[in-house]
Each structure stands twice: as structure tokens, then as C-alpha cells.
Amino acid sequence: MRKIASLVFALTFLIISCEGEQGPPGFDGQDGVNFVGQSFETLPLDFTANNSFEQSVLFPENIEIDDDDMVLVYLLWDENPDTWRLLPQTIYTDSGEFQYNFQDNFTDVTIFLDAPSDFDFNTLLSGDTLNQVFRVVVLPIEYISSNNLDITNYDDVMEYVQ
């Protein structure tokens, strides 16, 4: 009986003390409550015929974009208090409707005005084309999916960004 107990103890000790392979990497910056995403605010941008109603903004050097990251862009809609809206954002005018929209790659994000081909951007008011401020946010897509994060809610998104 003593030999069986010793054998069981030895096997249990071996199983408990074994070390397996390292698991997959986790999310850097996750402290159990908040995930540290990345974000930056643009300088005021002007959309004019001279720049084809688009502006490209380089990602700062301290922000790295991975294949599995989602880039979100928010337009500063109102400054009292700060109110941000997710792009694309449709604007309705007397001349018709247009959108603030964007596309990104690993080095920059291009923000542009988009509309049907018969829309004349030159009819827009300066409030729609000049001094527009945007916030660019980068989050891992897996994190967004696993936490059911509502990306349309700027305040919720910013809880996960530092």
C-alpha cells in the first residue's frame, strides 16, 4: 500500500511540476480592465479643390499598425462639449448630401469628402470644408469582437484608449 501511495505521489508531483509551451501572446497594455489602444488627433484640415477635397495624415512614429488592427476615424462635430462622430458621416445640405469618409494603410490615413458624381463640392459652406478636426483610433480587431465594443460610441471606445 505504501508503494502505491508513493507512486501516486510521485506521478502527481511530476504532472504538477511539468511546464508546457508558452501560450499565444496576449494584448500588450491590457491591465484587466482597460486595453491601451492608440489614438491621435489631427491638426485642423481643410478640404478644397486645391487638394481634391482630401487630406492624408501620416501615423505618428509611436503608433504601430498591425494586420489585425482596426482604424477608426471620428470627426469633431461640436466643441461645446466635445462631440465626436464616427466616419463615414453623411451631411445633408441644400445642394445634396456628401460624406466625410476615410481609407487607411500602414503609413497614413486619407480623409476625404465623398458624394455622387454630380455633386459640386464648391457649393459647400466653409464650415463644412475648413478647419475640420479628426481623431484617429487604432484597436485590435480581436479585442473589439470579443468585447462587443460599440465603435459608434466615442466615449465607450475612448475607455480603451490611452
C-alpha positions, 0 to 999 in steps of 0.5 A: 500500500505504501508503494502505491501511495508513493507512486501516486505521489510521485506521478502527481508531483511530476504532472504538477511540476511539468511546464508546457509551451508558452501560450499565444501572446496576449494584448500588450497594455491590457491591465484587466480592465482597460486595453491601451489602444492608440489614438491621435488627433489631427491638426485642423484640415481643410478640404478644397479643390486645391487638394481634391477635397482630401487630406492624408495624415501620416501615423505618428512614429509611436503608433504601430499598425498591425494586420489585425488592427482596426482604424477608426476615424471620428470627426469633431462635430461640436466643441461645446462639449466635445462631440465626436462622430464616427466616419463615414458621416453623411451631411445633408445640405441644400445642394445634396448630401456628401460624406466625410469618409476615410481609407487607411494603410500602414503609413497614413490615413486619407480623409476625404469628402465623398458624394455622387458624381454630380455633386459640386463640392464648391457649393459647400459652406466653409464650415463644412470644408475648413478647419475640420478636426479628426481623431484617429483610433487604432484597436485590435480587431480581436479585442473589439469582437470579443468585447462587443465594443460599440465603435459608434460610441466615442466615449465607450471606445475612448475607455480603451484608449490611452 
